[in-house]
Amino acid sequence: MGITGILLAGGQSRRYGSPKAFAELEGKYYYEHVRDALSAVCREVVIVTRPELTDRFPARLRIITDAADVAGAGPLAGIHSAMRAAGDDRYFVLPCDMPYVTGGAVRNLAAFASPEADVSAVRTEEEPLPLFSIWSGRVEVRLGEALRQNRLSVMGFLGQSHTEWIGSGKIHPDSTIFCNINTPDDQRKGGRQT
């Protein structure tokens, strides 16, 4: 059974003020940190971004934009577009604004994820992390239907799917690796362990 990484790098970054994929941490772009973590288990990583950002990524990477029929419809559109492009059994989804994530955490979620679940996602004590998740390729058709019906909520889709929530403590002992950076000030809240 294969697993493809889906790196979501197409958000508007309004609160951040510039594309978060190209914000820097420890001398690397955010998307590079996330791509490195995904590479711990994924045979390929597909980066989904906006058309105006595609030329900023190295040509050697697999970069796509949302499929025309779902363009601009948020994270679900990015996930669905990557599934259509890759055609794999499972997909490990991460957003570009989680640069503290580690390869070890990615490996742990892959180990704990149930093959029977539609989606296996991480939950901290404070909140669910629906985009730190593994999705079954079985949901592709239902995902497309949700998008056509303008049902764009990730949590809404997970609520209507067989979703298993895995406590973040099982995935990594340091909760700061799950920090989602929405503003430049948020970077100070994160911590990095391997």
N, C-alpha and C positions, 0 to 999 in steps of 0.2 A: 504494500500500500504506500503510495507516494504522499508527500506533503509539500505544498508550494507556499512560500511566504507572500503575503499581501501587505505591502508597506503603504499606508495611506498618507499621502503627502500633497493633497489637493485642497486643503481647507483655506478659507479666506484670510485667516490669521489677523482678524480685525483688532483684537485686543493686544496682540503681540506687536503689530505695527509693520511687520515685514514677514516674508515667507518663513515659517518656522523650520521647514526642512533645511534651510541654509543658515540657521542660527548656529553659533559655534559653542562647543563645550570641549575643553581639554584638547584644543587644536584640531578637532574634527567637527564636521557638520552633524547636526542632530540625526539626519537621515542615515548617515554613515554608522553612527552608534547603533541605531535600530537595525539596520541591515546586517551589521556584524552579528548582533544577537540572534536574528532570525537564521543566519547561516549556520548556526549550531545544529539545527535539525532539518532545515529546508534545502531541497536539492536545487531550487531556484527561488529567487525573490523577484516579484513583480512590483514595481513602484508605480502607483496610480497618482497622477498629478494633474494640474491644470495645463491647458495647451501652452500658455505663455511661459511656463516654467520648464518645459521639456528640454530645451536647449541648454539649461544650466546643469543638467546631469551628464556624467560621462557617457559617451556613445556606447561603451562596452556593457552598460547595464540595460536591463529590460524595462523600458519606460512605456507606460500606456496612459491614455486619458479615458475618461468615462465614455462608454459607448454612446453614440449619438442619441439613441432613444431614451437614455436615462441621464444625460449630461446635466451636471449641476445639482443633482438630487441628494447630495450629502454622502455620508459614509456608506450607506447601503448600496448606492449607485457604484461607488468605487469597488466594493466587495463583489458585487454582481458582475461588473465589467471585467475584473481580474479573473473571476471564475470562468467567464465565457472565453477569455483569451487563453487561459492555461489548461482547462479541461482535466483537472486532477481529482483525486479521491478526497483529499482533505486540504484545508487551507489554514495557515497560522496567520492571524490578523494582528497587526500592531500599527498604531499611529506614529507619525514621525516626531510627535511632541512628547515622547517618553524616552529621552536619551539616556536615562540612568539604567534602563533595563539591561539585564545580563544574559549571556548565553546559557548560564546555569539555570536561570529562571525559565527560559524558553524550553530547555531540555526537560525541566521538571513538569511544566504544564503538558508537554507532549507525552510524558510518562503517565501522568494521572488522568488524562482525558479519556473518557469512555468512547469507544468506537460506536456504541449504540446511540449516543447523544447527537442531536442535530448541531448543537453548539456547546462547547465546554469553555466557560469563562471564569475569570478571576474575580473574587470579591474580597475587599479589605474589610476591616471592622467598620469603617466609616461609609463605604460606598461600593457599589458594583463597578467593575471595569469591563464593560461589554466589548470594548475593542482590544482587550488583551485576551485573545480567545482563539479557539480552534473550531473551524466550521466544517461540517460535512458537505461534500459536493452534492449530496441528496437534496439540499435546500435550494439549489440554484433556480429551479422552476418556480417554487413558491416565492422566492425573493424577487424574481422578475414580475410575478403577479402583484406583489405588494407595491412595487415601484409603479406599475401601470395604474394602480388604484390610488396613487399618491399617499400611500402609507409609508412615511419616511423615517419613522422613529425606530432606532436600533433596539431600544428596550421594548418597544411595542412588538417588534418582530420576534425578539427572544421570548417574550411572554406568550406568544402563540406557537412556540416551537418547543421541542423536547430539549430544554436547556439545563445543563448541570452547572452549578456554581461551586467553584473550588476555592477554599479559603486561602488567602495570600500567604499565610504562614507555612502552608505546605509547599508553596512555590519558591519562596525566598524568605529567610529570617529577617531581613532588613526591609521594612515597609517603605523606606524612602526611594527604593528603586522603582516604585509604582507611581512616583510623582509625575503628574501630567502638567506640562508647562504651557500656560496660557498667556502669561505676561512675562516680560524680562525679569521682574522681581521674583517670579516663581522659581527661577533657576537656583536661587539661593537656598530653597527649601530642600533640594534634592541631595542625595548622597550616593556614592558609588562604591559598590563592593563587587568582587568577582564570584 
